[in-house]
Amino acid sequence: MTGWDTAKRRYRLVHHAAADIARNRQQGLTRWQPAIEAEYGTVDNFLRDIQRRYFTTVLARLDSVIETNPADPQAPAAAVFAEAARVHPHLWQVLGGHAGHAALAEGSARFRRSVLAATGVDPAALMPGGSPHDVTAPADGREPAVPAGVRPVRPRVP
């Protein structure tokens, strides 16, 4: 089997399972768990793949915001997140339903740092399951990399 076959198989599994999980929550996950584990090994790896797909969609669309270099990128960035949720509603719902899951923590933190660095917008409230009050400090007690309630700043362009 080729890598392309694996990619197509996973694409179908992610979208079909996510739709069922979004509709039926735990019952949907239980129904798909054997197929998920056969393909991904663990549900954690499946959730990470959903996260990767969703975040890739957002990052690709954020390029247009970065290219236009608006004075205040908050509204265009929020529109990008809203569009990604419309394009992939089931992925958004599954991620929102699993917000705070340990398997998603590292990817969420990396994504948050990337978006903040690229746009000056803290995406914590725009992410699935997010709220402006959700991300205040890392679980290990260190100071947050970005203070909660950070205001967007205009990205510097060389």
LINPE-V220240 format. One record per residue. RES is the residue in one small letter. BURIAL is I if it has 9 or more other C-alpha atoms within 8 Angstrom, else O. Layout:
# LINPE-V220240
res: {RES RES}
burial: {BURIAL BURIAL}
This chain:
# LINPE-V220240
res: {m t g w d t a k r r y r l v h h a a a d i a r n r q q g l t r w q p a i e a e y g t v d n f l r d i q r r y f t t v l a r l d s v i e t n p a d p q a p a a a v f a e a a r v h p h l w q v l g g h a g h a a l a e g s a r f r r s v l a a t g v d p a a l m p g g s p h d v t a p a d g r e p a v p a g v r p v r p r v p}
burial: {O O O O O I O O O I O O I I I O I I I I I I O I I O O I I O O I I O O I I O O I O O I O I I I I O I I I O I I O I I I O I I O O I I O O I O O O I O O O I I O I I O O I I O O I I I I I I I I I O O I O O O I I I O I O O O I I O O I I I O I I I I I I I I I I I I I I O O I O I I O O O O O I O O O I O O O I I I I O O O}
